[in-house]
Amino acid sequence: MLLWLLRGLFVIILLGIAIAAFATFSDMAEETVWPGVRASLIILAIGGTVLFTDLWERNKQITTLSALYFGLLLGLLLGWLFSLAVEQFLGTWLDPKKALTVVLVVRVFVTVVCCYITISTLLQTKDEFRFIIPYVEFSKQVKGNKPLVLDTSVIIDGRIADLCDTRIIDCKLIVTRFVLQELQAIADSSDKLKRNRGRRGLDMLKRLQSNSKIELIMHEGNVQEVNEGGEKIRVDERLVLFAKSISGRVVTNDFNLNKIAQLQGIDVINLNEVANSLKTVALPGEIMTIKIVKQGDQPGQGVGYLEDGTMVVVEQGRMHVGIDVPITVTSVLQTPAGRMIFGRVEAQRPAG
């Protein structure tokens, strides 16, 4: 919104300058308005070109702009220095009557050449631009918490929406355009299972957008489109490059994406690890009540589940299938898939 206000102000000022130029260069007494018209048209043409270029090139990169501006300033400075030396040299060889014109032409020529060389050089080496100023490297500073970049798997999973309802997340959530396109492709798949997963992901995304407790941003996610071999890079790699460019954290359930991001130094939040860390903690010797829902793999074993989904394997619990029984925790096993609790049926103590 602020950018459009700036553009509107630029148009208003441009029209004012054009009107002032028309009034300045036109001679109403002699009814010669063409000089004023030409001046106004030139001003409008230059301003319109600048505005059109700004609107046309939407994806501007700070490295390119800084190389362009710094190259222009350096070229003007070098052109001015070289022109001073050329003026002294030409002043001793040329006729004073022709010297002024020749020096002006040479000055313009030298300045244009210097500007072209400096701008061209910096544009070709903009990625190593920091080496021009030794020991100084400019990096994007992110205020506040790092934004969370969501991948396709975590959106389809849906638990991120439940987590946002708890108000525990106080930073921006970012969904890139290519992740949204992948969701749409999955939702349009001919496979029924994939199609249902894709539609669930779109429903979860809509739920996140309507959640007033968080700030969800749809980002274009423009990164380098091709690798060294010239082939299109995968969505996971693009997601990692995008998160690295904005100093963000990737939120995922994908084990492979987790490893790829960690290898490149990107912070990763694995929602499965978060869920496992929030499961009920049980200590050996603790007594709890569990409902045995099915038989176990080993003879006499019964299996039950806590409210958070943690599996509880109960010794001598097969005869208690379908009822609630008190058990004593014997051990707790932490696995990559989650936490498992082992226990045995608590012996009934005689009353009195």
Number of C-alpha atoms within 10 A of each C-alpha: 6 7 8 9 10 11 15 12 12 14 16 12 13 18 16 13 16 22 16 14 20 20 17 13 17 18 14 9 7 7 8 12 16 13 16 20 18 16 21 22 15 14 18 17 12 12 18 14 12 12 14 11 11 13 11 9 8 8 10 9 8 10 15 17 13 15 22 20 13 15 22 22 15 17 22 18 15 18 20 17 14 16 20 13 10 15 17 11 11 16 15 10 9 13 11 11 8 10 16 15 11 15 19 13 11 17 19 14 13 21 21 15 14 22 22 14 15 20 21 16 14 22 17 12 15 18 12 11 16 13 12 10 8 7 7 9 11 7 8 8 8 11 7 9 11 16 23 22 24 22 26 24 17 20 27 21 16 18 15 19 19 12 12 17 15 9 10 10 15 13 14 16 22 23 21 20 14 18 23 20 12 15 26 16 14 22 21 15 15 10 10 12 11 16 18 16 19 24 17 18 24 20 15 21 21 12 13 22 16 12 14 10 15 19 16 19 14 13 14 15 19 15 14 11 11 12 10 7 7 8 9 12 14 11 15 18 14 21 24 26 19 21 25 17 14 15 18 22 23 27 25 23 22 16 10 11 21 20 13 15 21 14 10 11 11 19 20 22 17 17 18 17 13 10 12 18 12 9 15 13 10 17 13 13 12 12 17 14 13 19 20 24 17 17 20 18 10 11 11 14 21 27 23 22 17 14 9 11 14 17 16 23 23 27 20 18 26 19 13 20 17 13 11 13 19 16 23 20 22 17 14 16 9 10 9 8 9 16 19 17 23 19 25 20 20 15 10 8 6 5 4 3
